[in-house]
Amino acid sequence: MSNRKMITAALPYANGPVHIGHLAGVYIPADVYARFQRRLGKDVAFICGSDEHGIPITIRAKKEGVTPQDIVDKYHEIIKKSFSDLGISFDEYSRTTSKKHYETSQDFFKVLYEKGKFTEEVSEQYFDEQAGEFLADRYIVGTCPNCGNENAYGDQCERCGSTLSPSELINPKSMLSGNVPILKETKNWYLPLNDYEDFLNEWIIEGHKDDWKPNVYGQVKSWLNDGLKPRAMTRDLNWGVPIPLPNAEGKVLYVWFDAPIGYISFTKEWAEKNGKDWKDYWQSEGSDLVHFIGKDNIVFHCIIFPAMMKAHGDYIMPKNVPAFEFLNLENDKISTSRNWAVWAHEYVEDFPGQQDVLRYTLLSSAPETKDNNFTWKDFQTKNNSELVGIFGNFINRVAVLIHKYYDGIVPQGDMNSPELKEINKSAKEISGFLENYEFRNSLTALMNLARFGNQYLQTEEPWKTIKDNPEKAAQSLFVGAQIAVALAQLCEPFMPFSSEKLLNMFNVEKQSWSDVETKSVLIETGHKINESSLLFSKIEDDIIEAQIQKLEDTKQSNKKTNPNANPMKEEITFDDFTKIDLRTATILEAEKVEKADKLLKLKVDTGVDVRTVVSGIAESFTPEEVIGKQVMILLNLAPRKIRGIESQGMLLLTTKADGKLSFVTPDETVENGIEIG
């Protein structure tokens, strides 16, 4: 096994914040693995960055009426801060708009071009005549030929997960104009993936049938069985890395060509800052390359990117690609477009100092081999029952009792106590699970050590034996201290903030993982520990209910046919409604109210009488425009004085999208005084 670990995490699109699905399916497991490898003493490069050239960025920019650069600048900072706040320990977090990335991806393309690895093909691509541009796959929507979803994209159906090409869509339309696009000839550079089928079959299907996850292996096998086809590595776009060839204006690198090269360019940036040679991590057989991704990225990381690296000739292949499935939220698919998500930056604001609770909960329900589900109630239970009730309770007992009976000094104990073997056993068990990317099992093994500690103290009862058998009490708290420090060491990859608190509480330094696997004693007799503090705090029902209500509000908002509509007012009864007297009426006279820019004084024929109404419509209508207008009036509204004028009633109007008012009127002229309702 190599001493050098090149660990990458999928580049998040910089078109929105990070949510718990991203965290559970990629970033927290990747961070646990990277932290663990560092604790083993390995030479680790943990690399990531914002993907800033994807079509989702340009779609978001058009929607918000800003430039793509504005979008990526905004969300790159939000994403980067979210990762930092949650303890994701990237050695480098960069972005694909960096100068180094442009240079690296263009150089990579030129190497393949000069080696003759591309084919130049003229093909017919969809073109929006009204917008005057070729359409990227994501700018084309239509009906999925596999499941009938009418909103499938030109590259993928998000309902059934099928990978598509625009030509496969039924009734394709442009997202730019809504028009049916035409086919127009254009030249692009293709990588003939079919030339790499034998290599991919030998490397993955034969070489990794025993050590890659079934979901990854199965998807790759399916693709290879269906046969690979040439794939365009360039696109007709104006946002992306320009093609480094003459006569290639208006063409950029395909986002799935340049994005994975970001792993390399970001490693170069990190290496330059730290006096390292980036080639040691990417071009040396002494390095293990591991990609952490979601299942929707398997084909790109296991077929396209390896084919690119094989074509280049200088790069190693990934040792593993432990792709995760998807995390659902409250039994519904997470959706950024529907705002059905728990956003990382909002969690940090709503739960200050409780980053490890989210890390723990997401790891315990990580979608390793199948889709899994996050609920706020489960989050609460995991915190209150496990982190507070088991882990935190054990730590608190040990620290408080050592202070109470021994003034904070670790008492004398037997270093050969059989209970201490449980520490070594747990460390090895956690290690074995993590090496195999079994994060849920490794977390369970960690918690089992805390459970063991609790049961041990409960059996030994040092708070009782301190009176009649002080030697036994000292032994039990000596063992308890060893388990507590072991937990402080072993929980660091999973819960780094809690680990730091624990190390400070017990006044010890971080030790190597092998020490915890082999040593009998992790904290010596006579060692002075610091004052204890609560590691975790109970989360009350009202906090959880607020989060559930936030999701319920989102659900109700998604039901709106008009997203700009205000929420419904307080519910009334039928009896309340019958009290309202709405009538047809006609405006007879109108004049402006002095020193009031918004008000008109109106004389209105209600059919019952002629009365005065003061209405705030002067910014939308002139007096001349409203005279003779038939309107609807709330007749039995109690009179009130406005600018010294008694107003008797209220006219019915609504606000248009441009902010102007519009009268609610009958379809045709009717008599004044007719009741409405």
C-alpha positions in Angstrom: 0.0 0.0 0.0 1.4 3.4 -1.0 2.5 6.0 1.5 1.2 8.8 -0.8 -2.5 9.5 -1.1 -3.9 11.7 -3.8 -7.5 12.2 -2.7 -10.0 14.3 -4.7 -13.6 15.3 -4.1 -16.0 16.1 -6.9 -16.0 19.7 -7.9 -19.2 21.4 -6.8 -21.0 23.6 -9.4 -20.6 27.2 -8.4 -24.2 28.0 -9.2 -25.6 27.6 -5.8 -24.7 26.6 -2.2 -23.8 23.2 -0.9 -26.5 21.1 0.7 -26.6 18.0 3.0 -26.9 15.6 0.0 -23.5 16.9 -1.3 -22.0 16.6 2.2 -23.2 13.1 2.9 -22.5 11.8 -0.6 -19.0 13.2 -1.2 -17.4 15.7 1.1 -17.7 14.4 4.7 -16.7 10.8 3.8 -13.8 12.2 1.7 -12.7 14.4 4.7 -12.9 11.4 7.1 -10.8 9.4 4.8 -8.2 12.2 4.3 -8.0 12.9 8.0 -7.6 9.2 8.7 -4.8 8.8 6.2 -3.0 11.7 7.8 -3.3 10.1 11.2 -1.7 7.0 9.7 1.3 9.2 8.7 0.6 9.1 5.0 1.6 11.9 2.6 -1.8 13.3 1.7 -3.0 15.8 -0.9 -6.7 16.4 -0.4 -7.9 18.5 -3.4 -11.1 20.1 -4.6 -12.4 23.4 -6.1 -15.4 25.0 -7.7 -16.5 23.9 -11.1 -17.2 27.3 -12.7 -17.7 26.4 -16.4 -20.8 24.1 -16.2 -23.9 25.0 -18.1 -25.8 25.3 -14.8 -23.7 28.5 -14.2 -24.8 30.1 -17.5 -28.4 29.1 -16.9 -28.3 30.7 -13.4 -26.7 33.8 -14.8 -29.3 34.3 -17.5 -32.1 33.8 -14.9 -30.6 36.4 -12.6 -29.7 38.8 -15.3 -26.0 38.9 -14.4 -22.7 37.5 -15.9 -21.5 34.0 -15.3 -18.5 35.5 -13.6 -20.8 37.3 -11.1 -22.4 33.9 -10.3 -19.2 32.0 -9.8 -17.6 34.7 -7.7 -20.6 34.7 -5.4 -21.1 31.0 -4.9 -17.4 30.1 -4.9 -17.0 32.1 -1.7 -20.2 30.7 -0.1 -19.2 27.1 -0.9 -15.6 27.6 0.3 -16.8 29.1 3.6 -19.3 26.3 4.1 -16.6 23.6 3.7 -14.3 25.5 6.1 -17.1 26.0 8.7 -17.9 22.3 8.7 -14.2 21.2 9.0 -13.7 19.8 5.5 -9.9 19.8 5.6 -8.9 20.4 1.9 -5.3 21.0 1.4 -6.3 23.1 -1.6 -9.7 24.5 -2.6 -9.4 26.4 -5.8 -11.6 27.2 -8.9 -11.6 26.4 -12.6 -11.4 30.0 -13.6 -7.9 30.3 -12.2 -5.0 31.0 -14.5 -3.2 27.8 -13.5 -6.3 25.8 -14.5 -6.6 27.4 -17.9 -3.0 26.7 -18.6 -3.1 23.1 -17.4 -6.3 22.1 -19.2 -5.2 23.8 -22.4 -1.8 22.1 -22.2 -3.6 18.7 -21.6 -5.7 19.3 -24.7 -2.7 20.2 -26.9 -0.8 17.1 -25.9 -3.8 14.9 -27.0 -4.2 17.0 -30.1 -0.5 16.8 -31.1 -0.5 13.0 -30.4 -3.4 12.7 -32.9 -5.8 11.3 -30.2 -8.7 13.5 -31.4 -10.9 13.1 -34.5 -12.2 16.3 -36.1 -15.9 15.8 -37.0 -18.4 18.1 -38.6 -21.8 17.3 -37.2 -25.2 18.8 -37.0 -25.9 20.4 -33.6 -29.0 22.1 -32.3 -29.0 25.9 -32.9 -31.4 28.5 -31.6 -32.0 30.9 -34.5 -33.6 33.5 -32.2 -30.8 33.5 -29.7 -28.2 33.2 -32.4 -26.1 30.4 -30.7 -25.5 26.7 -30.6 -27.2 25.0 -27.7 -25.3 23.1 -25.1 -27.0 19.8 -24.1 -28.4 21.4 -20.9 -30.0 24.2 -22.9 -32.2 21.6 -24.7 -35.3 20.1 -23.0 -37.7 17.6 -24.3 -39.4 14.3 -23.6 -37.2 11.4 -22.3 -37.5 8.4 -24.7 -37.1 6.0 -21.7 -39.6 7.3 -19.1 -41.7 10.0 -20.8 -40.5 12.8 -18.5 -41.3 16.0 -20.5 -38.6 18.0 -18.8 -35.6 15.9 -19.6 -32.3 17.7 -20.4 -30.3 17.0 -23.6 -27.6 15.2 -21.5 -29.6 13.5 -18.8 -33.1 12.7 -17.5 -33.2 13.6 -13.9 -36.3 11.4 -13.3 -35.0 8.0 -14.5 -31.3 8.8 -14.5 -30.7 7.9 -18.1 -27.8 9.5 -19.9 -29.0 11.0 -23.1 -27.9 12.9 -26.2 -30.0 15.8 -27.5 -30.9 13.9 -30.7 -32.7 11.2 -28.5 -35.1 13.8 -27.0 -38.7 13.8 -28.3 -40.0 17.3 -29.1 -36.8 19.2 -28.2 -37.0 22.9 -27.4 -34.5 25.6 -26.6 -34.4 26.8 -23.0 -33.2 30.2 -24.3 -36.2 31.1 -26.4 -38.6 28.2 -26.0 -38.5 27.7 -29.8 -37.9 24.5 -31.6 -34.1 24.5 -32.5 -32.8 23.8 -35.9 -29.9 21.5 -36.8 -26.8 23.4 -38.1 -23.3 22.1 -39.0 -20.4 22.8 -36.8 -16.9 21.3 -36.3 -15.7 19.8 -32.9 -12.9 17.6 -31.6 -14.0 14.1 -30.4 -12.2 11.6 -28.2 -12.9 8.1 -29.6 -13.8 6.4 -26.4 -14.3 3.1 -28.3 -10.5 3.0 -28.8 -10.1 2.5 -25.0 -12.7 -0.3 -24.4 -10.0 -3.0 -24.2 -8.0 -0.9 -21.7 -11.0 -0.1 -19.6 -12.2 -3.7 -19.5 -8.8 -5.0 -18.5 -8.2 -2.2 -15.9 -11.6 -2.1 -14.2 -13.7 -5.2 -15.2 -10.8 -7.6 -14.7 -8.6 -5.6 -12.3 -11.1 -4.2 -9.9 -13.9 -6.8 -9.7 -13.0 -7.6 -6.1 -12.2 -4.2 -4.5 -14.5 -1.6 -6.2 -18.0 -1.0 -4.9 -20.7 -3.0 -6.7 -22.7 0.2 -7.7 -19.6 1.6 -9.4 -18.4 -1.6 -10.9 -21.9 -2.5 -12.2 -22.5 0.9 -13.9 -19.1 0.8 -15.6 -19.7 -2.8 -16.8 -23.1 -1.8 -18.2 -21.5 1.1 -20.2 -18.8 -1.1 -21.6 -21.2 -3.9 -22.5 -23.3 -1.4 -24.5 -20.2 -0.2 -26.4 -18.5 3.2 -26.2 -18.8 5.9 -28.8 -16.7 8.9 -29.7 -17.6 11.9 -27.5 -17.0 15.6 -28.3 -14.4 17.2 -26.1 -15.2 20.7 -27.3 -18.4 22.8 -27.3 -19.7 25.9 -29.2 -20.0 28.2 -26.2 -18.7 31.6 -25.0 -18.2 30.6 -21.4 -15.4 28.1 -20.6 -11.7 27.4 -21.3 -11.0 28.5 -24.9 -9.7 25.9 -27.3 -5.9 26.5 -27.7 -6.0 26.1 -31.5 -6.1 28.6 -34.4 -9.5 29.1 -36.0 -11.3 27.8 -33.0 -13.0 31.0 -31.9 -16.3 30.5 -30.1 -15.4 27.1 -28.9 -14.4 26.0 -25.4 -13.4 22.7 -23.7 -16.3 20.4 -22.8 -16.9 21.0 -19.1 -16.3 17.3 -18.4 -12.9 17.6 -20.1 -11.7 20.6 -18.2 -13.4 19.9 -14.8 -11.5 16.7 -13.8 -8.2 18.3 -15.0 -9.0 20.8 -12.2 -7.8 18.1 -9.8 -4.4 18.3 -11.5 -4.2 22.1 -11.8 -5.3 22.6 -8.1 -2.6 20.1 -7.0 -0.1 22.1 -8.9 -1.2 25.3 -7.1 -0.9 23.5 -3.7 2.5 22.0 -4.6 3.9 25.3 -5.6 2.8 26.8 -2.2 4.3 23.9 -0.2 7.5 23.1 -2.0 6.2 19.8 -3.4 6.4 18.2 -6.8 2.9 17.7 -8.2 4.1 14.9 -10.5 4.8 12.7 -7.4 1.0 12.6 -6.8 -0.3 12.2 -10.4 2.5 10.5 -12.4 4.1 8.2 -9.9 3.1 4.6 -9.3 4.0 5.2 -5.7 0.8 7.3 -5.3 -2.7 6.1 -4.7 -5.3 8.2 -6.5 -8.8 8.0 -5.0 -11.9 9.9 -6.3 -14.8 10.6 -4.0 -17.9 11.3 -6.1 -21.7 10.9 -6.3 -23.2 8.1 -8.5 -24.2 10.6 -11.2 -20.5 11.2 -11.9 -19.4 7.6 -12.2 -19.2 7.5 -16.0 -17.0 10.7 -16.1 -14.5 9.5 -13.5 -14.4 5.8 -14.5 -14.6 6.0 -18.3 -14.0 9.5 -19.8 -11.3 10.9 -17.4 -9.3 7.6 -17.4 -9.5 7.5 -21.2 -8.2 11.0 -21.3 -5.3 10.2 -18.9 -4.5 7.0 -20.9 -4.5 9.0 -24.1 -2.1 11.5 -22.5 0.2 8.7 -21.4 1.8 10.3 -18.3 -0.8 9.7 -15.6 -1.7 7.0 -13.1 -5.2 5.5 -12.9 -7.4 5.8 -9.8 -6.9 3.1 -7.3 -10.6 3.4 -6.2 -13.6 5.5 -7.0 -15.9 5.0 -3.9 -19.0 6.7 -5.4 -22.0 7.2 -3.1 -25.7 7.0 -3.9 -28.1 9.9 -3.1 -29.5 11.2 0.1 -33.2 12.1 0.3 -34.7 14.7 2.7 -37.8 13.8 4.7 -38.6 11.0 2.2 -38.4 13.3 -0.8 -35.6 13.7 -3.4 -33.4 16.7 -2.6 -34.0 19.4 -5.3 -32.1 22.7 -5.6 -34.7 24.0 -8.1 -37.5 23.4 -5.6 -35.4 24.6 -2.6 -36.0 21.2 -1.0 -32.7 21.0 0.8 -30.9 21.7 4.0 -28.2 24.2 3.0 -24.8 23.9 4.7 -24.4 27.6 5.3 -27.8 27.9 6.8 -27.2 24.9 9.1 -24.0 26.6 10.5 -26.1 29.7 11.3 -29.0 27.8 12.8 -26.8 25.4 14.9 -23.7 27.4 16.0 -21.0 25.2 17.4 -22.8 22.0 16.4 -21.0 21.1 13.2 -20.0 17.6 14.5 -23.7 16.8 15.1 -24.4 17.2 11.4 -21.2 15.3 10.4 -22.1 12.5 12.7 -25.7 12.3 11.6 -24.8 12.4 7.9 -22.1 9.7 8.3 -24.5 7.5 10.2 -27.0 7.6 7.4 -24.5 7.9 4.5 -25.9 6.5 1.2 -22.9 4.1 0.7 -24.6 1.4 -1.3 -28.2 2.6 -1.7 -30.2 5.9 -1.5 -30.8 6.9 2.2 -32.9 9.4 4.0 -32.3 12.4 6.4 -35.0 13.5 8.7 -34.8 16.2 11.4 -36.4 13.8 14.0 -33.6 11.3 13.3 -31.0 14.1 13.6 -32.5 15.0 17.0 -32.4 11.4 18.1 -28.9 10.8 17.0 -27.8 13.9 18.9 -29.8 13.4 22.1 -29.6 9.6 22.4 -26.2 8.9 21.0 -23.9 11.9 21.2 -25.3 13.3 24.4 -26.6 10.1 26.0 -23.7 7.8 25.2 -20.6 9.5 24.0 -20.9 12.8 25.9 -22.2 11.1 29.0 -19.2 8.8 29.3 -16.7 11.6 28.8 -18.4 13.7 31.4 -18.6 10.9 33.9 -14.8 10.2 33.6 -13.7 13.8 33.8 -16.1 14.9 36.6 -15.2 11.9 38.8 -11.4 12.3 38.3 -11.8 15.9 39.4 -14.1 15.1 42.3 -12.0 12.2 43.8 -8.4 12.9 42.6 -8.3 16.7 42.0 -8.0 16.2 38.3 -5.0 13.8 38.5 -5.2 10.5 36.6 -5.1 7.8 39.4 -2.9 4.7 39.7 -4.1 1.7 37.6 -3.1 -1.6 36.2 -1.6 -1.1 32.7 -2.3 -4.8 31.9 -6.0 -4.5 32.6 -7.9 -6.7 30.0 -10.4 -3.8 29.4 -7.6 -1.8 27.8 -7.4 -4.3 24.9 -10.8 -3.0 23.8 -9.2 0.2 22.8 -6.6 -1.5 20.5 -9.4 -3.7 19.1 -11.6 -0.7 18.3 -8.8 1.3 16.7 -8.0 -1.7 14.4 -11.6 -2.3 13.6 -12.3 1.4 12.7 -9.1 1.4 10.6 -10.2 -1.7 8.7 -13.6 -0.2 7.9 -12.1 3.1 6.7 -9.6 1.4 4.4 -12.5 -0.3 2.8 -14.6 3.0 2.6 -17.2 1.6 5.1 -17.9 4.8 6.9 -21.1 3.8 8.6 -19.5 0.7 10.1 -16.5 2.6 11.2 -18.7 5.2 13.0 -20.6 2.3 14.7 -17.3 0.9 15.9 -16.3 4.2 17.4 -19.6 4.5 19.2 -19.3 0.9 20.4 -16.2 1.9 22.3 -18.1 4.7 24.0 -20.9 2.3 24.8 -18.3 -0.1 26.3 -16.9 2.7 28.4 -20.3 3.5 29.8 -21.1 -0.1 30.6 -17.8 -0.5 32.2 -18.3 2.5 34.5 -21.8 1.4 35.3 -20.6 -2.1 36.3 -17.6 -0.8 38.3 -19.5 2.1 40.0 -16.5 4.1 41.2 -18.8 6.6 42.9 -19.7 3.7 45.3 -16.4 1.8 45.6 -14.4 5.0 46.4 -15.6 4.6 50.0 -14.9 1.0 50.7 -12.5 -0.1 47.9 -10.6 3.0 46.8 -8.1 0.9 44.9 -10.9 -0.5 42.7 -12.3 3.0 42.1 -8.9 4.2 41.1 -8.5 1.3 38.7 -11.9 1.9 37.0 -11.2 5.6 36.5 -7.7 4.9 35.2 -9.3 2.6 32.6 -12.0 5.2 32.0 -9.4 7.8 31.3 -7.6 5.6 28.8 -10.9 4.9 26.9 -11.8 8.7 27.0 -8.4 9.7 25.5 -8.7 6.9 22.9 -12.1 8.3 21.9 -10.5 11.8 21.7 -7.9 10.4 19.3 -10.2 8.1 17.3 -13.1 10.5 16.8 -10.9 13.1 15.1 -11.6 12.1 11.5 -15.4 11.9 12.1 -15.9 14.8 14.6 -12.8 17.1 14.5 -14.3 19.9 16.6 -15.2 17.5 19.4 -11.8 15.8 19.2 -10.1 19.2 19.7 -12.3 19.9 22.8 -11.5 16.4 24.2 -7.8 16.7 23.6 -7.8 20.0 25.5 -10.0 18.7 28.2 -7.7 15.8 28.9 -4.6 18.0 28.3 -3.1 15.6 25.7 -1.6 15.9 22.2 -2.8 14.2 19.1 -1.1 10.8 18.7 -0.6 8.6 15.7 -3.3 6.0 14.9 -0.8 3.2 15.3 -0.2 4.3 18.9 -3.9 3.9 19.7 -3.9 0.5 18.0 -0.9 -0.8 20.0 -0.4 1.1 23.2 -1.9 0.0 26.5 -1.7 3.4 28.1 -2.6 6.7 26.3 -2.6 9.0 29.4 -0.2 8.3 32.3 -0.9 8.0 36.0 -0.3 11.4 37.6 -1.3 13.4 34.5 -3.3 16.5 35.2 -6.5 17.0 33.2 -8.3 20.2 32.6 -11.8 21.2 33.8 -14.6 19.3 32.1 -17.2 20.9 29.9 -20.2 19.4 28.1 -19.2 18.0 24.8 -22.7 18.0 23.3 -26.0 19.6 24.3 -29.5 18.4 24.0 -31.5 19.7 21.0 -35.0 20.6 22.1 -38.3 19.9 20.2 -38.9 23.6 19.3 -35.6 23.8 17.5 -36.5 20.8 15.4 -40.0 21.9 14.8 -38.7 25.2 13.4 -36.6 23.3 10.8 -39.5 21.1 9.9 -41.7 24.1 9.5 -39.1 25.7 7.2 -39.4 22.7 5.0 -43.2 22.8 5.2 -43.1 26.4 4.1 -41.0 25.4 1.2 -43.4 22.7 0.2 -46.3 25.2 0.3 -44.3 27.7 -1.7 -43.6 25.0 -4.4 -47.4 24.5 -4.8 -47.8 28.1 -6.0 -48.6 28.6 -9.6 -47.3 32.2 -9.2 -44.1 32.3 -7.2 -44.6 36.0 -6.6 -48.0 35.6 -5.0 -48.2 36.6 -1.3 -49.2 33.9 1.2 -52.9 33.4 2.0 -54.2 35.6 4.8 -55.7 34.3 8.0 -58.6 31.9 7.3 -62.1 33.2 7.7 -65.4 31.4 8.2 -68.4 31.5 5.8 -70.2 33.6 8.3 -67.4 36.1 8.1 -67.6 36.2 4.3 -71.4 36.8 4.3 -70.8 40.1 6.2 -68.9 41.5 3.2 -71.0 43.6 0.9 -69.3 43.8 -2.5 -71.2 45.8 -5.2 -70.7 47.1 -8.8 -70.3 50.9 -9.0 -69.2 53.6 -11.4 -66.8 56.5 -10.8 -68.5 59.8 -11.6 -65.9 62.3 -10.6 -62.2 62.2 -9.7 -59.6 64.8 -8.5 -56.2 64.7 -6.8 -56.0 65.2 -3.0 -53.8 68.2 -2.2 -50.3 67.4 -0.9 -50.9 63.7 -1.3 -49.2 62.2 -4.4 -50.8 58.8 -4.1 -54.4 59.8 -3.4 -57.4 60.5 -5.6 -60.8 61.7 -4.2 -63.6 59.9 -6.1 -67.4 60.4 -6.3 -68.8 56.9 -6.8 -72.4 55.8 -7.8 -72.9 52.5 -5.9 -76.5 52.0 -6.9 -77.4 52.4 -3.3 -76.2 56.0 -3.0 -73.5 58.3 -4.4 -70.6 58.5 -1.9 -67.0 59.7 -1.6 -64.1 57.3 -1.6 -60.4 58.2 -1.1 -58.2 55.7 -2.9 -54.3 55.4 -3.2 -54.3 55.0 -7.0 -52.9 58.3 -8.2 -49.5 56.8 -9.2 -51.2 54.4 -11.6 -54.1 56.5 -12.9 -54.9 60.1 -13.7 -58.3 61.5 -12.7 -59.3 61.6 -16.3 -58.6 57.9 -16.8 -60.9 56.7 -14.1 -64.0 58.9 -14.7 -66.7 56.7 -16.1 -64.9 53.4 -15.0 -67.1 50.7 -13.7 -65.5 49.1 -10.6 -66.1 46.9 -7.6 -66.5 48.5 -4.2 -66.5 47.1 -0.6 -69.7 48.9 0.4 -70.0 48.2 4.1 -66.4 49.1 5.2 -66.6 51.5 8.2 -66.0 55.1 7.1 -62.6 56.7 8.1 -61.0 60.1 7.5 -58.1 60.3 5.2 -56.4 63.7 4.9 -59.5 65.2 6.4 -61.8 63.6 3.9 -64.3 61.0 5.0 -63.9 57.9 2.8 -66.9 55.6 2.6 -65.8 52.3 1.1 -62.8 50.7 -0.7 -62.3 49.9 -4.4 -61.0 46.5 -5.5 -57.7 46.6 -7.3 -54.7 44.2 -7.9 -51.0 44.8 -8.5 -49.5 43.8 -11.9 -46.0 42.4 -12.3 -44.7 45.9 -13.3 -46.0 47.3 -10.0 -48.9 49.2 -11.6 -52.4 48.8 -10.2 -55.3 47.3 -12.2 -59.1 47.6 -11.4 -61.1 44.4 -10.8 -64.0 45.0 -13.1 -67.0 43.1 -14.6 -66.5 41.5 -18.0 -69.2 43.7 -19.4 -71.1 46.8 -18.2 -73.9 46.0 -15.6 -76.1 48.0 -13.4 -74.6 49.7 -10.4 -75.5 48.2 -7.0 -75.5 44.5 -8.1 -74.2 42.3 -5.3 -71.0 40.2 -5.9 -70.6 36.8 -4.3 
